[in-house]
Amino acid sequence: METNFSTLDSSFPMQALYALGFQPLDLGEWTFVTPTILVLICLLGLTGNLCVISILLYNSRKAKPSLIHSLILNLSVSDLLLLMFSVPFRAAAYSPSIVAVGWFVCKTADWFTHVCMSVKSFTIAIVARSCFIYASNPAKQVTIPQVTICAVMLSTWVVASVLPLPECFFTGAKQNDSSVICLLDIPPQAQEMMAIFVKLYPFFVYLIPFTIAFFYFRRAYGQCQRRGTKTQNLRNQMRSRRLTIMLLTVTITFCIFWLPEWVSWLWFWHQLLSGPPPPQAFITLAQVLMLSLSCINPFIFLIMSEEFKEGFKDVWKRLISKKSLVVKDKDEDDEKDKGALTPEEVPPDSVSSPDPVPEQPITDDNEEQSCSQQNFGSQDSKENPVLPDVEQFWHEREANPSDQNNDPIPWEHDDATGGSEKSSAKM
């Protein structure tokens, strides 16, 4: 498809209108650096968003999902679709020698990227409104029908799909040597419409939703600052305050990281004829920052939300338990198969009658006492060792208690006998 440069009026730049962002003919060092960064973003984002989606689905089985949780699920789904169907083609646009981009990809890639980003923008505005309602009265449980929640989520996708359609209509592919370049071909009769589109589109998908979001987040944070009189009210207010700060962090991050993309958009579409075009490095950086939001938001949820932390632990424990059960069943099956194939051979001796119980020899009480004394002595000798001379002395003294000549303390016996004689004389 040829690009009609001569029909562009003064409101558009007199240069090639590249789709898939800025795709120059001579990529140079961007051929390796940009695809590598985009692949890392894709891997991290897929892991984080799958984790968030699994936690939300796991919690929905325990209780009915709230509107805020459903909207967070909508954010994660849009991030997941963006990482699966947009980031790989953005990486392919910077490495045309690796992957050939076709006509369908050129026509729908930019449109699909703007659809997902617009869904996230509209969802954040609705989340801010829901957060304010919850912060106004945290103790009150507001039940919203599932039909209403699904209608709200579906409406964000419908509106986001319709708004960037002009960009999809005028995008095509052009063969350049061995690669395909995605370009915008604007016919003369559509230039006025495109001039209005490039001015109003940023207002509808960026300026208005974030203005609404910050307005409601400011009111919600003001409600969280009020302190209740009861303990339960304090707990609910602390929970609503943490929720407001988490969602406000997601909104501020989204607003900052998406801003360079709109600066390059306005710079490109409203530059002067003699003015410089947006630099290649700036446009590439704007795209990388915009797409990196898909891997940043899940980590914000997992770090700042206690509920997501507990849900992650529950999901992880459940996965580990399932894995251990599968491994255990597999081991049992292997043991059964092994026992069926190679039965254990029992030796003939073990089949014979059991051995008779040996008769215990009858021992005297003195022998048992001596054995117990030896055992007790052996234990005491381990703890408090006795010198051999002292041990021999006490052994001889116990063996011959009547021998008084060898008595080392005869005065004790004299005192004892003298005391007994004196007591008998008194009697």
ZAMARGU-4260 file (C-alpha; in steps of 0.2 Angstrom, whole numbers, plus 5000, padded with zeros to 4 digits):
<rodrens>
0) 5000/5000/5000 | 5007/5017/4995 | 5007/5031/5007 | 5000/5047/5000 | 5012/5061/5006
5) 5006/5074/4994 | 4988/5075/5000 | 4993/5079/5018 | 4988/5097/5023 | 4998/5109/5034
10) 4990/5101/5050 | 5000/5085/5047 | 5019/5083/5047 | 5027/5080/5030 | 5035/5063/5034
15) 5031/5045/5034 | 5017/5041/5047 | 5023/5025/5055 | 5012/5013/5064 | 5017/5002/5078
20) 5025/5017/5085 | 5041/5024/5077 | 5048/5011/5065 | 5063/5019/5056 | 5071/5011/5041
25) 5088/5010/5049 | 5086/5003/5066 | 5104/5001/5071 | 5107/4997/5089 | 5089/4997/5093
30) 5087/4980/5084 | 5094/4971/5100 | 5091/4983/5115 | 5072/4986/5112 | 5066/4968/5108
35) 5076/4962/5123 | 5068/4974/5135 | 5051/4971/5128 | 5053/4952/5130 | 5058/4954/5149
40) 5043/4965/5151 | 5032/4952/5143 | 5039/4938/5154 | 5037/4947/5170 | 5020/4954/5166
45) 5013/4937/5161 | 5019/4930/5178 | 5012/4944/5188 | 4995/4945/5180 | 4992/4927/5180
50) 4996/4927/5198 | 4984/4941/5202 | 4970/4933/5191 | 4972/4916/5200 | 4971/4925/5217
55) 4955/4934/5212 | 4947/4919/5205 | 4952/4909/5220 | 4944/4922/5232 | 4928/4922/5221
60) 4925/4904/5226 | 4925/4909/5244 | 4913/4924/5243 | 4905/4934/5230 | 4917/4946/5221
65) 4915/4964/5224 | 4915/4978/5211 | 4933/4984/5215 | 4939/4966/5214 | 4930/4964/5197
70) 4938/4980/5191 | 4955/4975/5196 | 4952/4958/5187 | 4947/4969/5172 | 4964/4978/5173
75) 4974/4962/5174 | 4965/4954/5159 | 4968/4969/5149 | 4987/4969/5154 | 4987/4950/5150
80) 4980/4953/5133 | 4992/4968/5130 | 5007/4957/5134 | 5001/4942/5123 | 4996/4951/5107
85) 5004/4968/5107 | 5021/4967/5115 | 5027/4953/5104 | 5023/4963/5088 | 5031/4978/5095
90) 5047/4969/5098 | 5045/4961/5080 | 5043/4979/5073 | 5061/4983/5079 | 5068/4967/5073
95) 5061/4964/5055 | 5074/4952/5050 | 5068/4940/5064 | 5049/4941/5062 | 5040/4947/5047
100) 5025/4958/5051 | 5010/4955/5040 | 4996/4966/5034 | 4983/4961/5047 | 4996/4964/5061
105) 5000/4981/5054 | 4981/4986/5053 | 4976/4980/5070 | 4992/4981/5081 | 4991/5000/5086
110) 4972/4999/5087 | 4973/4984/5099 | 4986/4993/5110 | 4975/5008/5111 | 4960/4998/5116
115) 4969/4989/5130 | 4976/5005/5137 | 4959/5014/5135 | 4951/5000/5145 | 4963/5002/5159
120) 4960/5021/5159 | 4941/5019/5160 | 4943/5005/5173 | 4953/5016/5184 | 4941/5030/5184
125) 4927/5018/5189 | 4938/5010/5202 | 4941/5028/5210 | 4922/5030/5211 | 4919/5013/5219
130) 4934/5017/5231 | 4925/5033/5236 | 4909/5024/5240 | 4918/5011/5250 | 4928/5024/5260
135) 4912/5034/5264 | 4905/5020/5274 | 4917/5005/5276 | 4906/4995/5288 | 4891/4995/5275
140) 4891/4980/5264 | 4886/4986/5247 | 4880/4971/5236 | 4880/4974/5217 | 4872/4961/5206
145) 4884/4951/5195 | 4874/4957/5179 | 4878/4975/5183 | 4897/4971/5186 | 4898/4962/5169
150) 4889/4976/5161 | 4901/4989/5167 | 4916/4979/5162 | 4909/4976/5145 | 4905/4994/5142
155) 4923/4999/5145 | 4928/4987/5131 | 4915/4993/5119 | 4919/5011/5121 | 4938/5008/5121
160) 4936/4998/5105 | 4926/5011/5095 | 4936/5026/5099 | 4953/5022/5090 | 4944/5015/5075
165) 4950/5029/5063 | 4968/5024/5066 | 4964/5006/5062 | 4955/5011/5045 | 4970/5021/5038
170) 4984/5009/5043 | 4992/4997/5030 | 5008/4988/5026 | 5021/4993/5013 | 5035/4982/5007
175) 5052/4989/5009 | 5066/4978/5002 | 5065/4962/5013 | 5054/4969/5027 | 5037/4976/5029
180) 5034/4993/5036 | 5017/4998/5044 | 5011/5016/5038 | 4996/5027/5039 | 4988/5031/5023
185) 4976/5046/5026 | 4965/5050/5010 | 4961/5068/5007 | 4943/5067/5011 | 4947/5060/5029
190) 4960/5073/5034 | 4948/5084/5043 | 4941/5070/5052 | 4959/5064/5057 | 4963/5082/5062
195) 4949/5082/5075 | 4953/5064/5080 | 4971/5067/5085 | 4965/5082/5096 | 4951/5074/5105
200) 4957/5056/5107 | 4970/5061/5121 | 4956/5070/5130 | 4944/5056/5130 | 4956/5042/5135
205) 4969/5051/5146 | 4964/5068/5152 | 4946/5065/5157 | 4947/5048/5165 | 4962/5053/5176
210) 4954/5069/5181 | 4939/5060/5187 | 4950/5047/5196 | 4960/5060/5205 | 4945/5069/5210
215) 4937/5054/5218 | 4953/5048/5226 | 4955/5064/5234 | 4938/5063/5242 | 4941/5045/5247
220) 4957/5049/5256 | 4948/5063/5265 | 4935/5051/5271 | 4949/5039/5277 | 4957/5053/5288
225) 4941/5053/5299 | 4942/5042/5314 | 4928/5032/5321 | 4923/5029/5339 | 4922/5011/5339
230) 4935/4998/5336 | 4927/4990/5322 | 4925/5007/5313 | 4943/5010/5315 | 4948/4993/5307
235) 4937/4996/5293 | 4944/5014/5290 | 4962/5007/5291 | 4957/4994/5278 | 4949/5007/5267
240) 4964/5019/5269 | 4976/5005/5263 | 4965/5001/5248 | 4964/5019/5243 | 4983/5021/5244
245) 4986/5006/5234 | 4973/5011/5220 | 4980/5029/5221 | 4998/5022/5218 | 4992/5012/5203
250) 4984/5028/5196 | 4999/5039/5199 | 5011/5026/5191 | 4999/5024/5176 | 4997/5042/5173
255) 5016/5045/5174 | 5022/5031/5163 | 5008/5034/5150 | 5012/5053/5149 | 5028/5052/5137
260) 5017/5042/5124 | 5005/5056/5123 | 5019/5069/5123 | 5026/5060/5108 | 5008/5059/5100
265) 5005/5077/5102 | 5022/5082/5096 | 5021/5071/5080 | 5003/5076/5075 | 5005/5095/5079
270) 5023/5099/5075 | 5027/5114/5064 | 5032/5111/5046 | 5049/5118/5049 | 5050/5110/5067
275) 5060/5094/5072 | 5051/5078/5073 | 5051/5068/5089 | 5068/5059/5092 | 5069/5041/5089
280) 5075/5038/5107 | 5061/5047/5115 | 5048/5038/5105 | 5056/5021/5109 | 5057/5026/5128
285) 5039/5031/5128 | 5033/5015/5121 | 5044/5005/5133 | 5037/5015/5148 | 5019/5013/5142
290) 5021/4994/5140 | 5030/4992/5156 | 5014/4996/5166 | 5008/4979/5162 | 5021/4971/5173
295) 5022/4985/5186 | 5003/4985/5192 | 5003/4966/5197 | 5018/4969/5209 | 5010/4984/5216
300) 4994/4974/5221 | 5005/4960/5228 | 5016/4971/5238 | 5004/4984/5245 | 4988/4973/5248
305) 4987/4962/5263 | 4973/4953/5255 | 4983/4949/5240 | 4997/4943/5250 | 4986/4931/5260
310) 4978/4925/5244 | 4995/4922/5236 | 5000/4911/5251 | 4984/4901/5250 | 4986/4898/5232
315) 5004/4893/5234 | 5000/4881/5248 | 4986/4874/5237 | 4997/4871/5222 | 5011/4863/5233
320) 4998/4852/5242 | 4992/4846/5225 | 5009/4844/5218 | 5014/4833/5234 | 4998/4823/5232
325) 5002/4819/5213 | 5020/4815/5217 | 5014/4803/5232 | 5001/4794/5221 | 5014/4792/5207
330) 5026/4785/5220 | 5013/4773/5226 | 5009/4767/5208 | 5027/4765/5205 | 5029/4754/5220
335) 5014/4744/5215 | 5020/4741/5198 | 5037/4736/5204 | 5030/4724/5216 | 5019/4716/5203
340) 5034/4714/5191 | 5047/4709/5203 | 5039/4700/5218 | 5050/4699/5234 | 5058/4681/5236
345) 5056/4675/5254 | 5070/4664/5260 | 5065/4646/5265 | 5072/4648/5283 | 5060/4662/5286
350) 5045/4651/5282 | 5049/4639/5295 | 5041/4639/5313 | 5046/4653/5323 | 5061/4651/5335
355) 5056/4646/5353 | 5058/4659/5366 | 5074/4656/5376 | 5072/4652/5394 | 5079/4665/5405
360) 5091/4658/5419 | 5085/4660/5437 | 5096/4671/5446 | 5097/4675/5465 | 5092/4692/5472
365) 5110/4695/5477 | 5116/4693/5459 | 5102/4704/5453 | 5107/4717/5466 | 5125/4716/5461
370) 5121/4718/5443 | 5110/4733/5446 | 5124/4740/5457 | 5137/4737/5443 | 5125/4745/5431
375) 5122/4760/5442 | 5140/4761/5446 | 5144/4761/5428 | 5132/4775/5425 | 5139/4785/5439
380) 5157/4782/5434 | 5153/4789/5417 | 5146/4805/5425 | 5158/4806/5441 | 5173/4795/5439
385) 5180/4787/5456 | 5198/4784/5459 | 5203/4766/5460 | 5211/4767/5478 | 5195/4774/5485
390) 5184/4762/5476 | 5195/4747/5483 | 5194/4754/5501 | 5175/4755/5501 | 5173/4738/5493
395) 5184/4730/5507 | 5174/4739/5520 | 5157/4734/5514 | 5164/4716/5512 | 5170/4715/5530
400) 5159/4726/5541 | 5164/4717/5557 | 5183/4720/5556 | 5186/4735/5567 | 5205/4735/5566
405) 5205/4742/5549 | 5192/4755/5553 | 5199/4772/5549 | 5186/4781/5560 | 5186/4770/5576
410) 5181/4785/5587 | 5164/4785/5579 | 5161/4768/5585 | 5168/4772/5602 | 5156/4787/5604
415) 5142/4776/5598 | 5146/4762/5611 | 5150/4774/5625 | 5134/4783/5622 | 5124/4767/5622
420) 5132/4761/5639 | 5129/4778/5647 | 5111/4777/5642 | 5109/4759/5648 | 5117/4764/5665
425) 5104/4778/5667 | 5091/4766/5663
</rodrens>
